[in-house]
Amino acid sequence: MGDIRGAVQIGSPAASDTRTALSIIANRVTDGSINSMTPVAMLSVTDWRDTDGAADLITAPALASLVTRGNVRLGARATLRRISR
């Protein structure tokens, strides 16, 4: 996906699709928020920086795995639930 700056919106799967979960792979996230109506199996970023003091949010029905490879400077809270199949 490259770099993320600002908000990302992801819609929902078809109403009959109860098994889809997506993976998001990004390089650097700066002052970003992700709002997904689809469960997220994995969110992987190189680093995530909150430079503006506003909360950076991850909103999704479920987030199974959050992977970072570098610096993470977040001013946010998260509630994580596992994706069960």
C-alpha positions in Angstrom: 0.0 0.0 0.0 2.9 2.4 0.4 2.7 5.3 2.9 -0.5 6.3 4.7 -1.2 9.9 5.8 -4.6 10.7 7.0 -7.7 8.6 7.0 -8.3 5.3 5.1 -11.9 4.1 4.6 -12.6 0.4 3.7 -16.1 -0.7 3.0 -17.9 -3.9 4.0 -17.9 -7.3 2.2 -21.1 -8.6 0.5 -23.9 -9.3 3.1 -23.7 -13.0 2.4 -19.9 -13.1 2.9 -19.1 -14.0 6.5 -15.6 -15.3 6.1 -13.7 -12.5 4.4 -10.9 -10.7 6.4 -8.4 -8.5 4.8 -4.7 -7.9 5.3 -3.2 -4.4 5.2 0.5 -3.9 4.6 1.9 -0.4 4.6 5.2 1.3 4.9 5.0 4.4 7.1 1.8 5.7 8.7 1.8 9.3 9.8 -1.2 10.8 11.6 -3.3 8.0 10.1 -6.6 6.4 11.0 -8.0 3.2 9.5 -11.8 2.7 9.4 -12.8 -0.7 8.1 -16.2 -2.3 7.9 -14.5 -5.6 7.1 -12.6 -7.6 9.7 -8.8 -7.2 9.5 -6.8 -10.3 9.8 -3.4 -8.5 9.8 -2.3 -4.9 9.8 1.5 -4.7 9.2 3.4 -1.4 9.1 7.0 -0.4 9.1 6.4 2.4 11.5 3.5 4.5 12.8 3.9 8.1 14.0 1.4 10.4 15.6 2.9 13.9 15.1 -0.2 16.1 15.4 -1.5 15.1 18.9 -4.9 13.9 17.6 -5.8 10.3 18.3 -4.8 7.8 15.5 -7.6 5.3 15.4 -8.0 1.7 14.1 -11.7 0.9 13.8 -12.8 -2.5 12.6 -15.2 -5.3 13.6 -12.1 -7.3 14.5 -8.3 -7.0 14.3 -6.4 -10.3 14.7 -2.8 -9.1 14.4 -1.0 -5.8 14.5 2.7 -6.1 13.3 5.2 -3.3 13.4 8.8 -3.5 12.3 10.1 -0.1 13.4 9.1 2.8 15.6 5.6 3.2 16.9 4.6 6.5 18.5 0.9 6.4 19.1 -1.3 8.5 21.3 -4.2 6.0 21.0 -6.1 3.2 22.8 -7.3 0.1 21.1 -9.6 -2.8 21.9 -8.6 -5.9 20.1 -10.7 -9.0 19.6 -9.6 -12.1 17.8 -11.2 -13.2 14.5 -12.7 -16.6 15.1 -13.7 -19.0 12.3 
